[in-house]
Amino acid sequence: MKAVVLCGGYGKRLRPLTLERPKPLIPISGKPILVHQFEWLKSYGINCIILCVGYLKEKIIEEIGNGEKYGIKVAYVVEPEPLGTGGALKNAEHLLKNEDSFLVLNGDIITNLDPRLLVEAIKESDAIGAIAAVPLRSPYGILDIDEAGFIIKFREKPELVNYWINAGVYCFKPEIFEYLPARGDIEVTAFPKLAEEKKLKAVKYRNVMWKSIDTVKDIEEAEKLLRSMRK
């Protein structure tokens, strides 16, 4: 199975860190985000990876090369200009159209979720794609307050049960390319149409490690998560 990593974004919310380094190469606990992703994918037997690159693509190509030093095979698809997540994936159609299915992930997440569950979700189904869903975690401490105004419980940044978010990890059949725009984000083009047609599944993951790296604070929190998992 092949996996596609969407690496073309500017990473504006991480500036100035991303002024001279693309977000997928930002180090987390001493390793670039991409290397964490390679290790995760390899642990599930996925070692053929396509990187959709754009902003500061030369830096990624120079660092990752053909993937040999990471024990994987890497191919590149270059965005000549920003195409959005949907357009970037559409740009890689020639490398994926003959696959039974393939994984796609954003280049700014660190996780240990089992991607095989996404593959199984669409294997014998009319669905064209599956999205990994993780519980929404509150960015703030939650207060439970009684009628007299006393705080009876304090929950620091809890998971909000029954609220699920897009984890940025997908499995698709090649039919997805019929829904992708030449330019635009998959989240606002293909996904709404697939959902309307009942061709998009969700796979819910609980008790997994997942973190999207969008700000400097996210880097610190991801490093804490990784340290806690090593204990």
C-alpha atoms as a printed R data frame, in Angstrom:
    type eleno elety resid chain resno       x      y       z
1   ATOM     1    CA   MET     A     1   0.000  0.000   0.000
2   ATOM     2    CA   LYS     A     2   1.105  3.573  -0.737
3   ATOM     3    CA   ALA     A     3   0.744  6.596   1.506
4   ATOM     4    CA   VAL     A     4   0.599 10.209   0.397
5   ATOM     5    CA   VAL     A     5   1.777 13.001   2.670
6   ATOM     6    CA   LEU     A     6   0.531 16.517   1.892
7   ATOM     7    CA   CYS     A     7   3.571 18.727   2.502
8   ATOM     8    CA   GLY     A     8   2.969 21.805   0.376
9   ATOM     9    CA   GLY     A     9   1.617 24.344   2.882
10  ATOM    10    CA   TYR     A    10   3.293 27.544   4.070
11  ATOM    11    CA   GLY     A    11   2.916 26.861   7.801
12  ATOM    12    CA   LYS     A    12   2.109 30.528   8.409
13  ATOM    13    CA   ARG     A    13   1.018 30.067  12.026
14  ATOM    14    CA   LEU     A    14   4.441 28.653  12.873
15  ATOM    15    CA   ARG     A    15   6.395 31.642  11.606
16  ATOM    16    CA   PRO     A    16   9.216 32.550  12.047
17  ATOM    17    CA   LEU     A    17  10.104 28.836  12.360
18  ATOM    18    CA   THR     A    18   8.782 28.185   8.864
19  ATOM    19    CA   LEU     A    19  10.366 31.125   7.090
20  ATOM    20    CA   GLU     A    20  13.357 29.011   6.079
21  ATOM    21    CA   ARG     A    21  12.125 25.502   6.899
22  ATOM    22    CA   PRO     A    22   8.896 23.816   5.722
23  ATOM    23    CA   LYS     A    23   6.559 22.697   8.492
24  ATOM    24    CA   PRO     A    24   7.023 18.933   7.879
25  ATOM    25    CA   LEU     A    25  10.715 19.361   8.755
26  ATOM    26    CA   ILE     A    26  10.052 21.103  12.086
27  ATOM    27    CA   PRO     A    27  11.770 18.959  14.744
28  ATOM    28    CA   ILE     A    28   9.678 17.336  17.460
29  ATOM    29    CA   SER     A    29  11.739 15.592  20.156
30  ATOM    30    CA   GLY     A    30  14.780 15.713  17.905
31  ATOM    31    CA   LYS     A    31  13.145 14.372  14.728
32  ATOM    32    CA   PRO     A    32  11.333 16.145  11.895
33  ATOM    33    CA   ILE     A    33   7.574 15.626  11.792
34  ATOM    34    CA   LEU     A    34   8.029 13.677   8.553
35  ATOM    35    CA   VAL     A    35  10.404 11.215  10.195
36  ATOM    36    CA   HIS     A    36   7.892 10.533  12.953
37  ATOM    37    CA   GLN     A    37   5.361  9.837  10.206
38  ATOM    38    CA   PHE     A    38   7.744  7.524   8.345
39  ATOM    39    CA   GLU     A    39   8.375  5.496  11.499
40  ATOM    40    CA   TRP     A    40   4.647  5.238  12.196
41  ATOM    41    CA   LEU     A    41   3.812  4.138   8.637
42  ATOM    42    CA   LYS     A    42   6.673  1.638   8.576
43  ATOM    43    CA   SER     A    43   5.396  0.065  11.791
44  ATOM    44    CA   TYR     A    44   2.280 -0.891   9.815
45  ATOM    45    CA   GLY     A    45   4.202 -2.197   6.816
46  ATOM    46    CA   ILE     A    46   3.815  0.919   4.665
47  ATOM    47    CA   ASN     A    47   7.142  1.890   3.116
48  ATOM    48    CA   CYS     A    48   6.192  3.423  -0.239
49  ATOM    49    CA   ILE     A    49   5.467  7.096   0.335
50  ATOM    50    CA   ILE     A    50   4.614  9.960  -1.991
51  ATOM    51    CA   LEU     A    51   5.349 13.486  -0.803
52  ATOM    52    CA   CYS     A    52   3.270 16.275  -2.347
53  ATOM    53    CA   VAL     A    53   5.586 19.249  -1.981
54  ATOM    54    CA   GLY     A    54   5.409 22.934  -2.791
55  ATOM    55    CA   TYR     A    55   6.678 25.588  -0.386
56  ATOM    56    CA   LEU     A    56  10.435 25.173   0.212
57  ATOM    57    CA   LYS     A    57  10.297 21.861  -1.622
58  ATOM    58    CA   GLU     A    58  14.064 21.855  -2.140
59  ATOM    59    CA   LYS     A    59  14.596 21.634   1.625
60  ATOM    60    CA   ILE     A    60  12.382 18.545   1.877
61  ATOM    61    CA   ILE     A    61  13.968 16.842  -1.135
62  ATOM    62    CA   GLU     A    62  17.450 17.578   0.201
63  ATOM    63    CA   GLU     A    63  16.646 16.221   3.686
64  ATOM    64    CA   ILE     A    64  14.575 13.167   2.727
65  ATOM    65    CA   GLY     A    65  16.080 12.200  -0.626
66  ATOM    66    CA   ASN     A    66  14.842  8.867  -1.940
67  ATOM    67    CA   GLY     A    67  14.003  7.717   1.585
68  ATOM    68    CA   GLU     A    68  16.715  5.054   1.698
69  ATOM    69    CA   LYS     A    69  18.210  6.342   4.949
70  ATOM    70    CA   TYR     A    70  14.799  5.911   6.594
71  ATOM    71    CA   GLY     A    71  14.208  2.448   5.172
72  ATOM    72    CA   ILE     A    72  11.450  3.590   2.806
73  ATOM    73    CA   LYS     A    73  10.927  4.523  -0.842
74  ATOM    74    CA   VAL     A    74   9.968  8.139  -1.487
75  ATOM    75    CA   ALA     A    75   8.578  9.738  -4.639
76  ATOM    76    CA   TYR     A    76   7.761 13.413  -5.087
77  ATOM    77    CA   VAL     A    77   4.941 15.289  -6.754
78  ATOM    78    CA   VAL     A    78   5.621 19.013  -7.034
79  ATOM    79    CA   GLU     A    79   2.958 21.724  -6.925
80  ATOM    80    CA   PRO     A    80   4.033 24.435  -9.388
81  ATOM    81    CA   GLU     A    81   1.825 26.800  -7.377
82  ATOM    82    CA   PRO     A    82  -0.422 26.344  -4.311
83  ATOM    83    CA   LEU     A    83  -3.221 23.942  -5.270
84  ATOM    84    CA   GLY     A    84  -4.870 23.246  -1.900
85  ATOM    85    CA   THR     A    85  -5.129 19.791  -0.360
86  ATOM    86    CA   GLY     A    86  -7.531 18.546  -3.023
87  ATOM    87    CA   GLY     A    87  -5.507 19.894  -5.922
88  ATOM    88    CA   ALA     A    88  -2.263 18.531  -4.458
89  ATOM    89    CA   LEU     A    89  -3.728 15.023  -4.240
90  ATOM    90    CA   LYS     A    90  -5.231 15.319  -7.731
91  ATOM    91    CA   ASN     A    91  -1.722 16.176  -8.918
92  ATOM    92    CA   ALA     A    92  -0.567 12.731  -7.748
93  ATOM    93    CA   GLU     A    93  -3.266 10.789  -9.611
94  ATOM    94    CA   HIS     A    94  -0.816  9.256 -12.081
95  ATOM    95    CA   LEU     A    95   0.980  7.482  -9.219
96  ATOM    96    CA   LEU     A    96  -2.170  6.218  -7.476
97  ATOM    97    CA   LYS     A    97  -4.874  5.499 -10.048
98  ATOM    98    CA   ASN     A    98  -4.028  1.785 -10.280
99  ATOM    99    CA   GLU     A    99  -4.017  1.136  -6.517
100 ATOM   100    CA   ASP     A   100  -6.878 -0.677  -4.796
101 ATOM   101    CA   SER     A   101  -6.711  1.984  -2.072
102 ATOM   102    CA   PHE     A   102  -4.152  4.308  -0.531
103 ATOM   103    CA   LEU     A   103  -3.604  6.388   2.573
104 ATOM   104    CA   VAL     A   104  -3.425 10.170   2.658
105 ATOM   105    CA   LEU     A   105  -2.286 12.285   5.597
106 ATOM   106    CA   ASN     A   106  -1.524 15.860   6.388
107 ATOM   107    CA   GLY     A   107   2.168 16.637   6.796
108 ATOM   108    CA   ASP     A   108   1.720 18.260  10.198
109 ATOM   109    CA   ILE     A   109   0.347 15.484  12.394
110 ATOM   110    CA   ILE     A   110   1.959 13.004  14.766
111 ATOM   111    CA   THR     A   111  -0.077  9.948  15.690
112 ATOM   112    CA   ASN     A   112   0.020  6.247  16.466
113 ATOM   113    CA   LEU     A   113  -3.493  5.343  15.277
114 ATOM   114    CA   ASP     A   114  -3.898  2.099  13.351
115 ATOM   115    CA   PRO     A   115  -4.409  2.986   9.653
116 ATOM   116    CA   ARG     A   116  -5.468 -0.579   8.821
117 ATOM   117    CA   LEU     A   117  -8.883  0.163  10.296
118 ATOM   118    CA   LEU     A   118  -9.411  2.814   7.609
119 ATOM   119    CA   VAL     A   119  -8.505  0.339   4.885
120 ATOM   120    CA   GLU     A   120 -10.915 -2.252   6.259
121 ATOM   121    CA   ALA     A   121 -13.722  0.322   6.533
122 ATOM   122    CA   ILE     A   122 -13.934  0.761   2.764
123 ATOM   123    CA   LYS     A   123 -12.619 -2.585   1.564
124 ATOM   124    CA   GLU     A   124 -15.974 -4.260   0.962
125 ATOM   125    CA   SER     A   125 -18.107 -1.163   0.842
126 ATOM   126    CA   ASP     A   126 -19.576  1.326  -1.587
127 ATOM   127    CA   ALA     A   127 -17.688  4.027   0.270
128 ATOM   128    CA   ILE     A   128 -14.939  5.784  -1.639
129 ATOM   129    CA   GLY     A   129 -13.139  7.092   1.414
130 ATOM   130    CA   ALA     A   130 -12.746  6.868   5.176
131 ATOM   131    CA   ILE     A   131 -11.666  9.588   7.596
132 ATOM   132    CA   ALA     A   132  -9.935  8.949  10.908
133 ATOM   133    CA   ALA     A   133 -11.939 10.681  13.643
134 ATOM   134    CA   VAL     A   134 -10.522 11.501  17.069
135 ATOM   135    CA   PRO     A   135 -12.324 13.037  20.064
136 ATOM   136    CA   LEU     A   136 -12.303 16.814  20.283
137 ATOM   137    CA   ARG     A   137 -10.142 17.941  23.183
138 ATOM   138    CA   SER     A   138 -11.102 21.173  24.885
139 ATOM   139    CA   PRO     A   139  -8.351 23.804  24.692
140 ATOM   140    CA   TYR     A   140  -9.431 25.017  28.134
141 ATOM   141    CA   GLY     A   141 -10.119 23.643  31.574
142 ATOM   142    CA   ILE     A   142 -13.798 22.753  32.035
143 ATOM   143    CA   LEU     A   143 -15.641 23.747  35.231
144 ATOM   144    CA   ASP     A   144 -18.642 21.862  36.628
145 ATOM   145    CA   ILE     A   145 -20.588 24.367  38.754
146 ATOM   146    CA   ASP     A   146 -23.457 23.614  41.132
147 ATOM   147    CA   GLU     A   147 -26.590 25.730  41.662
148 ATOM   148    CA   ALA     A   148 -24.954 27.645  44.519
149 ATOM   149    CA   GLY     A   149 -22.071 28.692  42.322
150 ATOM   150    CA   PHE     A   150 -19.478 26.306  43.775
151 ATOM   151    CA   ILE     A   151 -17.106 24.489  41.480
152 ATOM   152    CA   ILE     A   152 -17.639 20.789  42.108
153 ATOM   153    CA   LYS     A   153 -15.233 19.468  39.484
154 ATOM   154    CA   PHE     A   154 -12.357 20.845  37.419
155 ATOM   155    CA   ARG     A   155 -11.291 18.999  34.284
156 ATOM   156    CA   GLU     A   156  -8.137 20.233  32.584
157 ATOM   157    CA   LYS     A   157  -8.541 20.139  28.786
158 ATOM   158    CA   PRO     A   158 -10.722 17.005  28.705
159 ATOM   159    CA   GLU     A   159 -11.830 15.077  25.668
160 ATOM   160    CA   LEU     A   160 -15.367 16.157  24.804
161 ATOM   161    CA   VAL     A   161 -17.302 12.937  24.377
162 ATOM   162    CA   ASN     A   162 -19.558 12.683  21.332
163 ATOM   163    CA   TYR     A   163 -17.646 15.436  19.512
164 ATOM   164    CA   TRP     A   164 -15.331 14.109  16.824
165 ATOM   165    CA   ILE     A   165 -12.828 15.921  14.626
166 ATOM   166    CA   ASN     A   166 -11.084 15.160  11.362
167 ATOM   167    CA   ALA     A   167  -7.667 13.708  12.265
168 ATOM   168    CA   GLY     A   168  -6.188 14.428   8.837
169 ATOM   169    CA   VAL     A   169  -5.624 10.730   8.024
170 ATOM   170    CA   TYR     A   170  -7.641  9.150   5.212
171 ATOM   171    CA   CYS     A   171  -7.969  6.060   3.086
172 ATOM   172    CA   PHE     A   172  -9.300  6.399  -0.447
173 ATOM   173    CA   LYS     A   173 -10.139  4.306  -3.459
174 ATOM   174    CA   PRO     A   174  -8.990  5.694  -6.830
175 ATOM   175    CA   GLU     A   175 -12.549  6.902  -7.503
176 ATOM   176    CA   ILE     A   176 -11.710  9.828  -5.247
177 ATOM   177    CA   PHE     A   177 -10.009 11.511  -8.189
178 ATOM   178    CA   GLU     A   178 -13.407 12.014  -9.843
179 ATOM   179    CA   TYR     A   179 -14.307 14.284  -6.914
180 ATOM   180    CA   LEU     A   180 -11.087 16.259  -6.607
181 ATOM   181    CA   PRO     A   181 -10.663 19.761  -8.012
182 ATOM   182    CA   ALA     A   182  -7.611 20.910  -9.920
183 ATOM   183    CA   ARG     A   183  -7.360 23.584  -7.228
184 ATOM   184    CA   GLY     A   184  -8.993 23.740  -3.811
185 ATOM   185    CA   ASP     A   185  -9.113 21.967  -0.468
186 ATOM   186    CA   ILE     A   186 -10.481 18.456  -0.227
187 ATOM   187    CA   GLU     A   187 -12.275 19.379   2.988
188 ATOM   188    CA   VAL     A   188 -14.535 21.916   1.238
189 ATOM   189    CA   THR     A   189 -14.842 20.308  -2.185
190 ATOM   190    CA   ALA     A   190 -14.806 16.508  -2.224
191 ATOM   191    CA   PHE     A   191 -15.794 15.702   1.361
192 ATOM   192    CA   PRO     A   192 -19.167 17.512   1.389
193 ATOM   193    CA   LYS     A   193 -20.167 15.839  -1.900
194 ATOM   194    CA   LEU     A   194 -19.033 12.390  -0.736
195 ATOM   195    CA   ALA     A   195 -20.904 12.845   2.538
196 ATOM   196    CA   GLU     A   196 -24.061 13.849   0.665
197 ATOM   197    CA   GLU     A   197 -23.768 10.703  -1.461
198 ATOM   198    CA   LYS     A   198 -23.108  8.475   1.610
199 ATOM   199    CA   LYS     A   199 -19.733  7.447   0.257
200 ATOM   200    CA   LEU     A   200 -17.570  8.694   3.115
201 ATOM   201    CA   LYS     A   201 -17.072  6.718   6.311
202 ATOM   202    CA   ALA     A   202 -15.694  7.727   9.692
203 ATOM   203    CA   VAL     A   203 -13.512  5.459  11.788
204 ATOM   204    CA   LYS     A   204 -13.543  6.538  15.428
205 ATOM   205    CA   TYR     A   205 -10.308  6.237  17.393
206 ATOM   206    CA   ARG     A   206 -10.202  6.474  21.163
207 ATOM   207    CA   ASN     A   207  -7.150  6.297  23.401
208 ATOM   208    CA   VAL     A   208  -4.666  7.042  20.631
209 ATOM   209    CA   MET     A   209  -1.894  9.586  20.492
210 ATOM   210    CA   TRP     A   210  -2.701 12.343  18.011
211 ATOM   211    CA   LYS     A   211  -1.457 15.891  17.689
212 ATOM   212    CA   SER     A   212  -1.624 18.440  14.899
213 ATOM   213    CA   ILE     A   213   1.324 20.837  14.823
214 ATOM   214    CA   ASP     A   214  -0.073 24.281  14.051
215 ATOM   215    CA   THR     A   215   1.600 26.579  16.598
216 ATOM   216    CA   VAL     A   216   4.711 26.691  18.773
217 ATOM   217    CA   LYS     A   217   2.563 25.590  21.708
218 ATOM   218    CA   ASP     A   218   1.599 22.473  19.742
219 ATOM   219    CA   ILE     A   219   5.286 21.582  19.430
220 ATOM   220    CA   GLU     A   220   5.674 21.693  23.208
221 ATOM   221    CA   GLU     A   221   2.511 19.629  23.750
222 ATOM   222    CA   ALA     A   222   3.550 17.031  21.159
223 ATOM   223    CA   GLU     A   223   6.902 16.606  22.874
224 ATOM   224    CA   LYS     A   224   5.152 16.061  26.210
225 ATOM   225    CA   LEU     A   225   2.893 13.451  24.628
226 ATOM   226    CA   LEU     A   226   5.845 11.594  23.130
227 ATOM   227    CA   ARG     A   227   7.710 11.640  26.458
228 ATOM   228    CA   SER     A   228   4.685 10.266  28.272
229 ATOM   229    CA   MET     A   229   4.401  7.403  25.796
230 ATOM   230    CA   ARG     A   230   8.007  6.358  26.392
231 ATOM   231    CA   LYS     A   231   7.432  5.934  30.141
